[in-house]
Amino acid sequence: MLARASAEPAAGTAPHAPRWVCLEHRGSWPHDIARHPDPAVADFARRAASAGLRLLLIRRHGRRLGDAPAHVFWADTRCGTATVGTVAGPDELAGLALPGPDDPLPGTPLADPLLLVCTHGRRDRCCAVDGRALTAALTAAAEPDVWECSHLGGHRFAPTALVLPTGYVYGNLDLDSAISARKAAAAGEVATDCCRGRSTWSPAGQVAELAVRAASGLRDADALDVGPDIGDTVQVTTRSGQRWVVEVERVEIGVCRPASCGAGPAPIVPVRARRVHRLT
């Protein structure tokens, strides 16, 4: 609500995480999953961070318990691939090998994208309320491949969600926009409404990519490659060789507010695209 009231732009607020691993965990989630009381989960979190993987705990809506093996989803947003495997218990989790930054992903390739909605109530109250309401609505609408997930960041934009394997993060979602984001990913595209950016890129790169999409109308999720930030410019290139240079800037909007529930107020200085120039 505060982000909407201050007209804070959402672009450029996605976490920077090119590779993700999602572990199904049907119990409660502590405030910091890296300090999980289950030693097997805490050790997995440590190993995942060392391997350059961003870890999420996930579960189906309603916290359904059972003895079935837990799902493990792997996603590399740089090449748009996702796979799935399972682990039966702590011993298998402890022995699960993690891929290196450039290693192929283990498991079986996934045919359909995942929509992961943050419902991490111990981390942020807004996600406990708004995120769970959204997952309940998606479940009632029989939307496939929807999961609750742990902390994504930027919960001032709750409800917020991640689409894998493309890595696009969304905020201020409702039922219609969440369904549109998942359906676009299933078609190999990106829905730019409510989009906070692609976790593949830096904050400035996220802003630049979305600015080029707005200028060009491109919807193919993998149509654009974003170069490194060079000063206040970012170069964006299409697979066909078209190039844009996007000038970005940090803008003082004169607003202080908590980044999430329980945090102290801090100045908000969003990144914006100042100019989008197509090279010839």
N, C-alpha and C positions, 0 to 999 in steps of 0.2 A: 504493500500500500504506500509506503514512504517513497519507494522508487517511482511509482506512478505519479504521486503528488508532486514530486520535484522534477518531473519530466526527464528523469535520468535515462539516457539512451542505453539499450541493452546490448548493442553491438560491441564486441570486444571484451565481454565479461565472462566468456566461457573459460573453464580451466584449461591450461596448456598441458595436454597429455596425449601424445601420439599413439600410445599403446595402453590398452586396458585389460584387466583380468577381473572377472565377476564371479564371486564365490557364493553359491546358494547357502544361506545360513538361516535356519528357521527359528532360532532362539532370539533373545533380546540383543540389541546392539548398544554397546557403551558409547559414551560421548566421542571417544577417540578409538576407532577400530584397531589402530596400531597397538593399543594397550588392552586388547581384548583379554578377559580373564581366562579364556580357553588358550592354553599354551600353544596348541597346534595352529590356531587362527593367528595369534600374535606372531609366531615364527613365520607363518606364511606371509603375513603383511610385511615383515622385515625383509624377507627374501624377494618379494615382489618389488619393493622399492629399490633394492639393490640391482635388480634386473631391468630397471627403467619402466616398470609397469605401474599404472595407477590402479589400485585395488578398490573395488566396490563390493560390499555385501549386498546380496539380493534375496528376495523371497516373493512368493506369490501373495496376492492380496488375501488377507484374512489369517495370515500366519499358520497355514495348514501344516500340522506336524505329521510325521510318518517316518518309516524306516528305509524308505527308498534312497538310493545313492544321491548325493548332492550334485547338482549341475555345476560345471565350471565353464564359463564362456571366456574366450580369448578374442580380442579384436585389435587389428592394426589399422588405424584410420588413414595411414599414409597410402595404403594400397586398397583400402575398402574391403578387407577380408575379415571374416569371423568364423570361429570354429567352436565346437562344444565337446566336452568330455564329462566324466563323472568321477567322483571319489566316494568310497563307501564309508570312510571313517577317519579318525585322526591319524592312524598309521599310514594310510594311503596319502593323506594330505601332506604329512611330513616328508614322504618320499617322492612327492610329485615334482618332477624336474621342470624348471622354468626356462623359457626360451630367452636367449640374449636379445639385445636391441635389434639385431639384423637377422636373427634366426627365424626360420619358418615357424608358424604357429602349430602346436600339437592339436590332436583331436580331429573330429569330423567336420567338414565345411557346413556352414548353415545356409539354408536356402532363403530364409526370410529375415528381415531386420528385427532388432529388439528395441522396444521402447521402455526405458528405465526411468521411473518417476521417483524423485526423492521424497521419502517419507520418514527421514531420520529425526524423530521427535526429540531425542535427547541432545541433538545438535542444534535444532532450530524448531521452535514451536510452530512457526508458520507452515513448515513442511508437514508437521504432524497433522495439522488441520486441513490445509489446502491440498497437500499432496495425497493424503489418504482419501479425501473426497473425490479427487480426480481419478485415482486408481479404482475406487468403488464404481464410479460412473463408467469407466472404460470396461471394467469387468462385466457390469450389467449390460453393456452394449455388445458383449461378446467379441471385443477386440482381441485378436491373437497376439501372442508374444509380448505381453505387458507384464512388467515386474516392478515391484517396489525396490528402491535402492537406498544405500547410505549416502552420506554427505557429498554433494556435487559442488557446493560453493555458490555464492550469489543468491542466497535464499531470500534476499529482499525482492527477488523476482518470482517468488513462489506463486503457484506451483511451477516447478522447473523440472526438466527432463532431458535425458540424453538418448540419442538414437545411435545404435551401433549396427554395422561397422563404420558408418560414415563419420561418426564423431561430432555431429551437429548437436548443439545444446540449445534448448528453448526455455523461455520464461514467460510468466503471465499467461499460462495456458488455460484454456477451457476445454470442454469435451470436443468441440468441433475442431479447434486448432491442433489438439493432440492427435486426433485421428488423421487430420491432413498431413501432419509431419510424418506419421508412420507410413501412410499410404504413399507419400512422395518418395520416401526411402525405398519402399518396396518396388517402385517404378524406376529406381536408380536416379532419383532427382532430389532436390532440396526445396523445402517450403521456407521461404524467407520471412514470412510473417512470424513475429514473436521469436525470431532466431537471434541468439546471443553470439553465435560464431561457431567455427569448427575447431575442435580441440587440437587438431593437427598443428595449427598455426599459433604464433604469438598473439597477444592482444591487438597490436597494430596490424598484424597480418589478417586477423579475423575481420577487423574493420575494413581493411582494404578489399578483401575478397567480397564481402557483402556489398560494398560500394560499387564494385565492378559488376556484380550481378544486377544491382539496381539499374545501372547505366546500360547494360547489354541485354538484359532479359534472359541470360543463360540460366537454365535450371538443372542441367546434368550435374550430378553431385561431384563427379571427378573431372569436370571440364577445365578447372582452373588450378594452376600451380602457383604458389605464393613464394616469392623469394625472401631472403632475410631482410630485416629492417636495416636501412642505411640512413642514419640520421633521422629525418622526418619524412622519408619516402619509402614506399614499398612497391616493388614491381610484381605485376600479376600477368601470367602468360597462359594462353589457351593451348590445347593440344595441337591446334592447327597453326600455331605460331603468332597469333595476334597478341599484342602486348599493351598493357596499360601501366602508367606510373600514377600511384595514388599518394598524394601529400596528406599526411596525418598530423594532428595536433592534439595536445592535452588542453582541455578547456576548463577553466575555473567557473563553476556554476553557482558558487556562493552557498552551497548546501553542506551541512554536517549532519550525519545520521549514522546509526549503527549499520555495519555491513550485514549483520544477522542478529537474531534474538540473543540477548545477553551480552553483546559486545558494546563497548563504549562508542560514543559518536566520533566520527572522523570526517575530514573534508572529502568530498566526492569530486574527483578530477577525471572525468571520462575521456576516452580517446575518440576523436571524430575525424572523418574524412573531410579535408578542407577543399581538395581539388582532385578530380579524376581526369587524367589526360591519356587519350589513346595515342600510341605511337604509330607512325606510318613507315 
